[in-house]
Structure formats: structure tokens, C-alpha cells
Amino acid sequence: MDTGAIAHRQTQRRPWALGLWAILVFGFLYLPIGVLVLMSFNNSRILSLPFQGFTLRWYRTALEDAAMRVALGNSIRVAAVATVLASVFALLAAFAIYRYQFWGKNAFRIALNLPILLPGIVTGVAMLAYFSDLGLPLSLWTVILGHAIFGLPVALGPMLTRLGQFPRSLEEAAYDLGATPVQVFRDVLFPYLRSAVVAGALLAFTLSFDEVVVTIFLTGRDNTLPMEIWGRLRTNITPEIAAIATLILTVSTVLVLLSQQAQRDG
């Protein structure tokens, strides 16, 4: 008797077992995050249960912290510029992969994805060595360049997926009507790609906004928000840190959901 059929029947008889395993796995993964969020609203300076009462004091205290505000501004600026750079280069790379046949095309695609495939510490050390050889002093600009390289494959993915669904007949019709390559890209290809560009940009922004490992190797004197939190965690975990971490989690979740929505709308 087919073992696959037997396993399928056993699974149908015990659907509760799969549900239980799913609950246990998701609980193991997300329970610590849930506890962190809960503690950010706990009216106690000690991050422990039982819950002492609801308060927004730690959010107010964290947002009134001058160093936190500066770090937040740095994170937003770094993520915004890195996202623009990553999106532009990802768009150019996607167009080259879609339009041209050239030697080493598959190797080129793999190389574009290496920054996200390699461990963060390897990527960070490699970028640090490269920037040092170029004589670039560590600053927010090196962080921006590092985040742009790190975010390029994230921005590239939705664009390549979208281009794979592009009906070539639209492009051919535009050329038949006398359109130039620039006009075809501007009036046909890019409007079709717009949702994928937005989705990739949102993912790249999310990745940059909460990136720690690569930033450790590339930052100078100015901290991003994750680096500010990392520095404070060395001494103590406070409710203010839990509040800021909850805000980062919320922003990241919203951006990912918006990215998914943009891809569905496209």
C-alpha cells in the first residue's frame, strides 16, 4: 500500500494534532515578542510579571529622550536614502536581466542576491574591509551604502517577479506604433512595474530601519535607533527599550503588510 496515502489518511484523522503543533511552534516563535509588547505597557520599572497596570508612560519617556529622538531621525534618513539607492539599482538590474541575454547572466543574478544570502556578519566585515581600502571614514554615509547593498536583493525580488508576468505584446505594440526605447520604458514598462517597485522599496526600508549586524561594522559616531537600543541593552533592559522595540515592531509590520498589499494590487 502506498505510504503517502496512509500518511494522508492519518493526517485527516488527526487534524487536531497538526493544529496543536502549529500553535506550539508559533507560540515558541512569537510568545517572547508578545511578552515584550505587554511589558511595554506595564506600570512597573521591572520587566517581569505579574502585570501591574496599564500605562503609556514608557512610550512618553522614550520619545522624550533626546538621544532616542536623534537616533530615530538618523534611522529614518539612512533608511530613506538607502531605499532610494537600492530601488534605483534594483530597477536597472531587473531591466537588464529582463531585456538582455549575456554571458554569466545566472551568475549575475546570484551575485545580486549574495548580500542577503550570506550571514550578516560576513557581509558587514566584507563591506568594512572594502570601505577601508577605499579610504572612506565610517559615518552614516557608509551605513547608507551598506544598507543599500544589503537592501538591493530585497527590492529586486518583486520587480523580477512582476517582469516575469509582463506581456511582451504590449512592448511590441508600442514599438510598432513608433515609440522609442525610453518611451516604452517610461509609458509601458514602468507603469506595469510601479507596484513591484513600491513593494520592494517598502521591504528595503523595513530591512534598513531595524538592521543591526551590518550597521555595527559600518557606523561611526552617529547611532541609528537599533544601535542606540543595542548600546543600552549592555547595561540594563528598561521599559523604555521595550516601548521603542514595540514601536519598531509596529512600523516594520505595517510596512511589510503595505508591501504585500502593493504586490497584490499590482
C-alpha contacts under 8 A as a table, 3 or more apart, distances in Angstrom:
res1	aa1	res2	aa2	distance
1	M	5	A	7.83
1	M	6	I	7.73
2	D	5	A	5.39
2	D	6	I	6.54
3	T	6	I	5.02
3	T	7	A	6.16
4	G	7	A	5.15
4	G	8	H	6.13
5	A	8	H	5.01
5	A	9	R	6.25
6	I	9	R	5.22
6	I	10	Q	6.21
7	A	10	Q	5.06
7	A	11	T	6.12
8	H	11	T	5.10
8	H	12	Q	6.27
9	R	12	Q	5.02
9	R	13	R	6.26
10	Q	13	R	5.10
10	Q	14	R	6.34
11	T	14	R	5.22
11	T	15	P	5.96
11	T	18	L	7.83
12	Q	15	P	5.72
14	R	17	A	5.54
14	R	18	L	7.32
15	P	18	L	5.42
15	P	19	G	6.40
16	W	19	G	4.93
16	W	20	L	6.01
17	A	20	L	5.06
17	A	21	W	6.22
18	L	21	W	5.10
18	L	22	A	6.12
19	G	22	A	5.05
19	G	23	I	6.21
20	L	23	I	5.10
20	L	24	L	6.19
21	W	24	L	5.07
21	W	25	V	6.09
22	A	25	V	5.21
22	A	26	F	6.08
23	I	26	F	5.28
23	I	27	G	5.82
24	L	27	G	5.01
24	L	28	F	6.06
25	V	28	F	5.14
25	V	29	L	6.29
26	F	29	L	5.07
26	F	30	Y	5.85
26	F	31	L	7.73
27	G	30	Y	5.32
27	G	31	L	5.07
28	F	31	L	5.87
28	F	32	P	7.68
29	L	32	P	7.18
30	Y	33	I	5.20
30	Y	34	G	6.25
31	L	34	G	4.95
31	L	35	V	6.16
32	P	35	V	5.08
32	P	36	L	6.20
33	I	36	L	5.05
33	I	37	V	6.28
34	G	37	V	5.16
34	G	38	L	6.16
35	V	38	L	4.97
35	V	39	M	6.07
36	L	39	M	5.13
36	L	40	S	6.36
36	L	242	A	5.97
36	L	246	T	7.41
37	V	40	S	5.23
37	V	41	F	7.12
37	V	242	A	6.80
37	V	243	A	7.29
37	V	246	T	5.64
38	L	41	F	5.59
38	L	42	N	6.57
39	M	42	N	4.84
39	M	47	L	6.00
39	M	48	S	7.27
39	M	51	F	7.78
39	M	239	P	6.85
39	M	242	A	6.78
40	S	56	L	7.98
40	S	58	W	6.73
40	S	59	Y	7.72
40	S	239	P	5.54
40	S	240	E	7.17
40	S	242	A	4.99
40	S	243	A	4.71
40	S	246	T	7.27
41	F	53	G	7.76
41	F	54	F	5.41
41	F	55	T	5.15
41	F	56	L	5.97
41	F	57	R	7.96
41	F	58	W	7.37
41	F	243	A	7.64
42	N	47	L	7.94
42	N	51	F	5.88
42	N	52	Q	5.89
42	N	53	G	5.66
42	N	54	F	5.44
42	N	55	T	6.10
42	N	239	P	7.99
43	N	51	F	7.56
43	N	52	Q	5.34
43	N	53	G	5.10
43	N	54	F	5.77
43	N	55	T	5.41
43	N	57	R	7.84
44	S	47	L	7.16
44	S	52	Q	6.27
44	S	239	P	7.90
45	R	238	T	6.84
45	R	239	P	6.15
46	I	238	T	7.33
46	I	239	P	7.40
47	L	237	I	7.66
47	L	238	T	7.02
47	L	239	P	6.56
48	S	51	F	7.66
49	L	52	Q	7.82
55	T	58	W	7.49
56	L	59	Y	5.49
56	L	60	R	6.53
57	R	60	R	5.15
57	R	61	T	6.08
58	W	61	T	4.97
58	W	62	A	5.95
58	W	239	P	5.92
58	W	240	E	4.90
58	W	243	A	6.15
59	Y	62	A	5.12
59	Y	63	L	6.11
59	Y	240	E	6.42
59	Y	243	A	5.41
59	Y	244	I	7.10
60	R	63	L	5.23
60	R	64	E	6.11
61	T	64	E	5.13
61	T	65	D	6.34
61	T	240	E	6.71
62	A	65	D	5.23
62	A	68	M	6.85
62	A	240	E	5.18
62	A	241	I	7.48
62	A	243	A	7.18
62	A	244	I	6.78
63	L	66	A	7.80
63	L	68	M	6.83
63	L	69	R	6.47
64	E	68	M	7.88
64	E	69	R	7.41
65	D	68	M	5.28
65	D	69	R	6.31
66	A	69	R	5.13
66	A	70	V	6.25
67	A	70	V	5.18
67	A	71	A	6.11
67	A	228	E	7.92
68	M	71	A	5.06
68	M	72	L	6.00
68	M	225	L	6.69
68	M	228	E	7.04
69	R	72	L	4.99
69	R	73	G	6.21
70	V	73	G	5.14
70	V	74	N	6.24
71	A	74	N	5.00
71	A	75	S	6.16
71	A	222	D	7.60
71	A	223	N	5.47
71	A	224	T	4.58
71	A	225	L	4.54
71	A	228	E	6.61
72	L	75	S	5.07
72	L	76	I	6.27
72	L	224	T	6.41
72	L	225	L	5.03
73	G	76	I	5.20
73	G	77	R	6.22
73	G	224	T	7.88
74	N	77	R	5.19
74	N	78	V	5.99
74	N	140	L	7.90
74	N	222	D	7.71
74	N	223	N	7.07
74	N	224	T	5.35
74	N	225	L	7.33
75	S	78	V	5.15
75	S	79	A	5.93
75	S	208	S	7.96
75	S	209	F	5.78
75	S	224	T	4.80
75	S	225	L	5.81
76	I	79	A	5.20
76	I	80	A	5.97
76	I	209	F	6.81
77	R	80	A	5.16
77	R	81	V	6.20
78	V	81	V	5.48
78	V	82	A	5.91
78	V	140	L	6.98
78	V	141	W	7.92
78	V	143	V	7.22
78	V	144	I	5.36
78	V	208	S	7.50
78	V	209	F	7.72
79	A	82	A	5.14
79	A	83	T	5.82
79	A	144	I	7.28
79	A	147	H	7.60
79	A	204	A	7.90
79	A	205	F	5.25
79	A	206	T	7.78
79	A	208	S	5.12
79	A	209	F	5.45
80	A	83	T	5.18
80	A	84	V	6.38
80	A	205	F	6.58
81	V	84	V	5.19
81	V	85	L	6.33
81	V	144	I	6.74
82	A	85	L	5.17
82	A	86	A	5.98
82	A	144	I	5.10
82	A	145	L	6.62
82	A	147	H	5.77
82	A	148	A	4.43
82	A	151	G	7.66
82	A	204	A	7.98
82	A	205	F	7.56
82	A	208	S	7.40
83	T	86	A	5.08
83	T	87	S	5.90
83	T	148	A	6.32
83	T	151	G	7.17
83	T	201	A	5.81
83	T	202	L	7.95
83	T	204	A	5.65
83	T	205	F	5.47
83	T	208	S	7.80
84	V	87	S	5.20
84	V	88	V	6.15
84	V	201	A	7.47
85	L	88	V	5.29
85	L	89	F	6.26
85	L	148	A	5.87
86	A	89	F	5.40
86	A	90	A	5.85
86	A	148	A	4.74
86	A	149	I	6.62
86	A	151	G	5.84
86	A	152	L	4.55
86	A	155	A	6.66
86	A	201	A	7.78
86	A	204	A	7.41
87	S	90	A	5.00
87	S	91	L	5.98
87	S	152	L	6.72
87	S	155	A	5.84
87	S	156	L	7.51
87	S	197	V	6.94
87	S	200	G	7.20
87	S	201	A	5.97
88	V	91	L	5.18
88	V	92	L	6.36
89	F	92	L	5.09
89	F	93	A	6.07
89	F	152	L	7.08
90	A	93	A	5.03
90	A	94	A	5.93
90	A	152	L	5.67
90	A	153	P	7.19
90	A	155	A	6.10
90	A	156	L	4.85
90	A	159	M	7.89
91	L	94	A	5.11
91	L	95	F	6.13
91	L	156	L	6.93
91	L	159	M	7.14
91	L	197	V	7.60
92	L	95	F	5.20
92	L	96	A	6.21
93	A	96	A	5.09
93	A	97	I	6.16
93	A	156	L	7.70
94	A	97	I	5.16
94	A	98	Y	6.03
94	A	156	L	6.55
94	A	159	M	6.44
94	A	160	L	5.79
94	A	163	L	7.93
95	F	98	Y	5.05
95	F	99	R	5.86
96	A	99	R	5.30
96	A	100	Y	5.62
97	I	100	Y	5.90
97	I	101	Q	7.41
97	I	105	K	7.23
97	I	109	R	7.95
98	Y	160	L	7.68
98	Y	163	L	6.94
98	Y	164	G	7.88
101	Q	105	K	7.09
102	F	105	K	5.71
104	G	107	A	5.11
104	G	108	F	6.05
105	K	108	F	4.97
105	K	109	R	6.38
106	N	109	R	5.12
106	N	110	I	6.30
107	A	110	I	5.06
107	A	111	A	6.06
108	F	111	A	5.08
108	F	112	L	6.28
109	R	112	L	5.20
109	R	113	N	6.60
110	I	113	N	5.23
110	I	114	L	6.34
111	A	114	L	5.16
112	L	115	P	7.18
112	L	152	L	7.42
112	L	153	P	6.01
113	N	116	I	5.81
113	N	117	L	6.22
113	N	152	L	7.92
113	N	153	P	5.05
114	L	117	L	4.85
114	L	118	L	5.78
115	P	118	L	5.72
115	P	120	G	7.93
115	P	123	T	6.12
115	P	149	I	6.85
115	P	150	F	5.25
115	P	153	P	7.41
116	I	119	P	7.55
116	I	120	G	7.67
116	I	150	F	6.09
116	I	151	G	7.69
116	I	153	P	6.72
116	I	154	V	7.72
118	L	122	V	6.50
118	L	123	T	6.45
119	P	122	V	5.39
119	P	123	T	6.48
120	G	123	T	5.09
120	G	124	G	5.99
120	G	213	V	5.79
120	G	214	V	5.91
121	I	124	G	5.02
121	I	125	V	6.09
121	I	213	V	6.17
121	I	214	V	6.52
122	V	125	V	5.27
122	V	126	A	6.08
123	T	126	A	5.17
123	T	127	M	6.16
123	T	214	V	6.77
124	G	127	M	5.24
124	G	128	L	6.11
124	G	146	G	7.84
124	G	213	V	6.97
124	G	214	V	4.41
124	G	215	T	7.38
124	G	216	I	7.75
124	G	217	F	5.60
124	G	218	L	7.19
125	V	128	L	5.03
125	V	129	A	6.16
125	V	214	V	7.96
125	V	217	F	6.55
126	A	129	A	5.24
126	A	130	Y	6.18
127	M	130	Y	5.02
127	M	131	F	6.04
127	M	146	G	6.77
127	M	218	L	7.67
128	L	131	F	5.27
128	L	132	S	6.02
128	L	217	F	6.16
128	L	218	L	6.12
129	A	132	S	5.09
129	A	133	D	6.22
130	Y	133	D	5.16
130	Y	134	L	6.39
131	F	134	L	4.99
131	F	135	G	6.23
131	F	136	L	5.39
131	F	137	P	7.76
131	F	142	T	7.61
132	S	135	G	4.98
132	S	136	L	5.91
132	S	137	P	7.39
133	D	136	L	7.77
136	L	142	T	7.56
137	P	142	T	7.69
137	P	220	G	7.87
138	L	141	W	7.53
138	L	142	T	5.78
138	L	143	V	7.82
138	L	218	L	5.83
138	L	219	T	5.66
138	L	220	G	4.69
139	S	142	T	5.44
139	S	143	V	6.58
139	S	218	L	7.10
139	S	219	T	5.35
139	S	220	G	4.31
139	S	221	R	6.81
139	S	222	D	6.96
140	L	143	V	4.88
140	L	144	I	6.08
140	L	219	T	6.15
140	L	220	G	6.75
140	L	222	D	6.75
141	W	144	I	4.91
141	W	145	L	6.23
142	T	145	L	5.08
142	T	146	G	6.05
142	T	218	L	5.85
142	T	219	T	6.97
143	V	146	G	5.04
143	V	147	H	6.01
143	V	215	T	6.02
143	V	218	L	5.32
143	V	219	T	5.78
144	I	147	H	5.13
144	I	148	A	6.01
145	L	148	A	5.06
145	L	149	I	6.27
146	G	149	I	5.25
146	G	150	F	6.09
146	G	214	V	7.22
146	G	215	T	7.75
146	G	218	L	7.33
147	H	150	F	4.84
147	H	151	G	5.79
147	H	208	S	5.73
147	H	214	V	7.72
147	H	215	T	7.94
148	A	151	G	5.04
148	A	152	L	5.97
149	I	152	L	5.31
149	I	153	P	7.94
150	F	153	P	7.03
150	F	154	V	7.88
151	G	154	V	5.21
151	G	155	A	6.29
151	G	204	A	4.88
151	G	205	F	7.88
151	G	207	L	6.80
151	G	208	S	7.10
152	L	155	A	5.22
152	L	156	L	6.00
152	L	204	A	7.32
153	P	156	L	4.82
153	P	157	G	6.19
154	V	157	G	5.67
154	V	158	P	7.80
154	V	200	G	6.18
154	V	203	L	6.50
154	V	204	A	5.91
155	A	158	P	6.52
155	A	159	M	7.15
155	A	197	V	7.12
155	A	199	A	7.55
155	A	200	G	3.78
155	A	201	A	5.68
155	A	203	L	6.75
155	A	204	A	5.87
156	L	159	M	5.31
156	L	160	L	6.26
156	L	200	G	6.65
157	G	160	L	5.42
157	G	161	T	6.30
157	G	200	G	7.15
158	P	161	T	5.07
158	P	162	R	6.08
158	P	196	A	5.14
158	P	197	V	7.23
158	P	199	A	6.86
158	P	200	G	5.85
158	P	263	Q	7.57
159	M	162	R	5.11
159	M	163	L	6.08
159	M	193	L	6.59
159	M	196	A	5.13
159	M	197	V	6.22
159	M	200	G	7.29
160	L	163	L	5.05
160	L	164	G	6.10
161	T	164	G	5.20
161	T	165	Q	6.92
162	R	165	Q	5.39
162	R	166	F	6.63
162	R	193	L	6.50
162	R	196	A	6.42
163	L	166	F	4.99
163	L	193	L	7.15
166	F	192	Y	7.69
167	P	170	L	5.97
167	P	171	E	7.61
168	R	171	E	5.25
168	R	172	E	6.26
169	S	172	E	4.98
169	S	173	A	5.95
170	L	173	A	5.12
170	L	174	A	6.27
170	L	188	V	7.36
171	E	174	A	5.15
171	E	175	Y	6.40
171	E	184	V	6.68
171	E	188	V	6.86
171	E	189	L	7.67
172	E	175	Y	5.16
172	E	176	D	6.17
173	A	176	D	4.97
173	A	177	L	6.29
174	A	177	L	5.15
174	A	178	G	6.65
174	A	179	A	5.54
174	A	184	V	6.46
174	A	188	V	7.82
175	Y	178	G	5.13
175	Y	179	A	4.97
175	Y	180	T	6.87
175	Y	181	P	7.91
175	Y	184	V	7.42
176	D	179	A	7.34
179	A	183	Q	5.76
179	A	184	V	6.15
180	T	183	Q	5.11
180	T	184	V	6.17
181	P	184	V	5.04
181	P	185	F	6.21
182	V	185	F	5.19
182	V	186	R	6.08
183	Q	186	R	5.00
183	Q	187	D	5.64
183	Q	188	V	7.60
184	V	187	D	5.40
184	V	188	V	5.13
184	V	189	L	6.35
185	F	188	V	5.65
185	F	189	L	4.72
185	F	190	F	5.73
186	R	189	L	6.41
186	R	190	F	5.51
186	R	191	P	7.29
187	D	190	F	6.55
187	D	191	P	6.42
188	V	191	P	5.86
188	V	192	Y	6.47
189	L	192	Y	5.26
189	L	193	L	6.19
190	F	193	L	4.83
190	F	194	R	5.82
191	P	194	R	5.13
192	Y	195	S	7.42
192	Y	266	G	7.75
193	L	196	A	5.33
193	L	197	V	6.15
193	L	266	G	7.99
194	R	197	V	5.08
194	R	198	V	6.25
194	R	266	G	7.84
195	S	198	V	5.13
195	S	199	A	6.11
195	S	262	A	5.39
195	S	263	Q	5.92
195	S	265	D	7.16
195	S	266	G	5.14
196	A	199	A	4.96
196	A	200	G	6.01
196	A	262	A	7.02
196	A	263	Q	5.87
196	A	266	G	7.02
197	V	200	G	5.20
197	V	201	A	6.01
198	V	201	A	5.07
198	V	202	L	6.17
198	V	259	S	7.04
198	V	262	A	6.80
199	A	202	L	5.27
199	A	203	L	6.39
199	A	258	L	7.38
199	A	259	S	4.14
199	A	260	Q	6.76
199	A	262	A	5.55
199	A	263	Q	6.06
200	G	203	L	5.15
200	G	204	A	6.12
200	G	259	S	7.04
201	A	204	A	5.02
201	A	205	F	6.05
202	L	205	F	5.09
202	L	206	T	6.18
202	L	255	L	5.87
202	L	256	V	6.89
202	L	258	L	7.49
202	L	259	S	5.72
203	L	206	T	5.07
203	L	207	L	6.18
203	L	255	L	7.01
203	L	256	V	6.21
203	L	259	S	6.54
204	A	207	L	5.09
204	A	208	S	6.15
205	F	208	S	5.15
205	F	209	F	5.92
206	T	209	F	5.17
206	T	210	D	6.62
206	T	252	S	5.51
206	T	255	L	6.54
206	T	256	V	7.33
207	L	210	D	5.91
207	L	211	E	5.92
208	S	211	E	5.16
209	F	226	P	7.91
210	D	225	L	7.70
210	D	226	P	5.85
210	D	248	I	7.23
211	E	214	V	6.83
211	E	215	T	6.52
211	E	226	P	6.89
212	V	215	T	5.11
212	V	216	I	6.12
212	V	226	P	6.07
212	V	227	M	6.42
213	V	216	I	5.42
213	V	217	F	7.30
214	V	217	F	5.68
214	V	218	L	6.64
215	T	218	L	5.11
215	T	219	T	5.61
215	T	227	M	7.62
216	I	219	T	5.92
216	I	227	M	7.36
219	T	222	D	6.91
219	T	223	N	7.09
220	G	223	N	7.56
223	N	226	P	7.99
223	N	227	M	5.63
223	N	228	E	5.80
224	T	227	M	5.24
224	T	228	E	6.19
225	L	228	E	5.03
225	L	229	I	6.28
226	P	229	I	5.10
226	P	230	W	6.06
227	M	230	W	4.84
227	M	231	G	6.10
228	E	231	G	5.21
228	E	232	R	6.42
229	I	232	R	5.21
229	I	233	L	6.17
229	I	241	I	6.56
230	W	233	L	5.18
230	W	234	R	6.89
231	G	234	R	5.70
231	G	235	T	7.89
232	R	235	T	5.78
232	R	236	N	6.52
232	R	237	I	7.45
233	L	236	N	5.22
233	L	237	I	5.51
237	I	241	I	6.54
237	I	242	A	7.72
238	T	241	I	5.39
238	T	242	A	6.66
239	P	242	A	4.92
239	P	243	A	6.18
240	E	243	A	4.99
240	E	244	I	6.27
241	I	244	I	5.13
241	I	245	A	5.99
242	A	245	A	5.06
242	A	246	T	6.11
243	A	246	T	5.08
243	A	247	L	6.34
244	I	247	L	5.02
244	I	248	I	6.26
245	A	248	I	5.07
245	A	249	L	6.11
246	T	249	L	4.97
246	T	250	T	6.11
247	L	250	T	5.03
247	L	251	V	6.17
248	I	251	V	5.17
248	I	252	S	6.03
249	L	252	S	5.19
249	L	253	T	6.04
250	T	253	T	5.17
250	T	254	V	6.16
251	V	254	V	5.21
251	V	255	L	6.19
252	S	255	L	5.19
252	S	256	V	6.18
253	T	256	V	5.21
253	T	257	L	6.17
254	V	257	L	5.13
254	V	258	L	6.12
255	L	258	L	5.03
255	L	259	S	6.11
256	V	259	S	4.97
256	V	260	Q	6.25
257	L	260	Q	5.09
257	L	261	Q	6.14
258	L	261	Q	4.96
258	L	262	A	6.07
259	S	262	A	5.08
259	S	263	Q	6.36
260	Q	263	Q	5.20
260	Q	264	R	6.30
261	Q	264	R	5.07
261	Q	265	D	6.06
262	A	265	D	5.11
262	A	266	G	6.18
263	Q	266	G	5.12
